[in-house]
Amino acid sequence: MNARDVILATIRGRKGRTAEHSAPYHAPALPDDPVRVFAKRAGFANATVQELAGLDDIPAVVADLLRARNMEAAIHLPPDPELRGLNWQATPGLELKNTLPGPDSAALNFAAFGIAETGTLLYPASQERPASWHFRPGFEIAVLKASDIRHRLEDALADLKQSGPLPHTVNLVTGPSRTGDIEQTLELGAHGPKALTILIVKG
């Protein structure tokens, strides 16, 4: 028996050890109510969060937000019947625009889900809620129902799959657009809105 045979025989003679299976992963519980956790973590990402009692409060709050930012009293609405059906008559000085928003304008849109773990908004694109309404404006106002806040991304995706065919695009938005590519300096509004306000509707 030569050296090669000895080495191979030694390898064959060794009994392999079976690795122990690790315990199944279970995500830790959230430290608080999902709505509170979402609001806190969205704030960490430079988003502003307000809680509203119901959808009827949205028009007046939108008018106040634009006034506070010294912006034109106009809001761009997507072709969403639920948004267009709000009580806009309560704010007669606010102009509703149907055209695509631009970098100097404000736009309103519904987010389908909020992810409490990261303070992220989930937007499935559709004809009524196109993706352009949360990429093009300089100031985005997102409407999120408290009942649509999920603990984690996996929970939101599971619910999205159950609601029907998956859309062609699903966007995840955490805070206003930003980049640090240029001299490692944080720049807001590089690829989308410079500012984001999230209206959490409880009712």
C-alpha positions, 0 to 999 in steps of 0.5 A: 500500500502506497502513501496515497492508499493510506491517506484515502483509507484513513479518510474513508475510515473516519466517521462523519459527524452530522451537524445539529439542526439549528432551531427554527427562526422566530422573529422577536416581538415588537416592543410596542403597539405596531402603530406606535412602532411604525410612527417612531421608526418612520420618524427615524427616517426623516418622515413626519407622522400625524395621526388622524381620527378619520378620513374626513380630517385629511383635506384640512390637514393637507391644507395646513401642511401646505400652508406651513411649508409656504407652498401653493394651495394645490394638491395633486391627486391620482385617479383614486376614487377613495381620495377624490371622494373625500370632503374637499368642499371643507377646504374651498381654498385648496385646488385639486389637480389631476396632472402629474406632480413635479419637483415643486408640487405636493401629491397625495396617495394611499399606501397599501401597507405600512411595515412597523419594523422599519417604518416603511410604506408599501405601494403596489402600483395600479391605474388608480394609484400609479407609482409616479405619485410618490416619485415625482413630487417634491413633497409627498403626503401618504395616507396610511390606515392604521388597520393596514400596518403590519409587523413585518415585510413578510406579513404585508407581502402575504396579505398582498398576495391574498388580495389578488394578482400581484401588481407589475411593481411594488415599491417600498418607501422609507422616508424621503428620497436621499443619497450620500454618494456625493462626498458622503454628504446626505442629500434629500430629494435625489431620486424622489420627494425631499419631504414625506408626511405620513397621515395615519388614519385610525378610523 
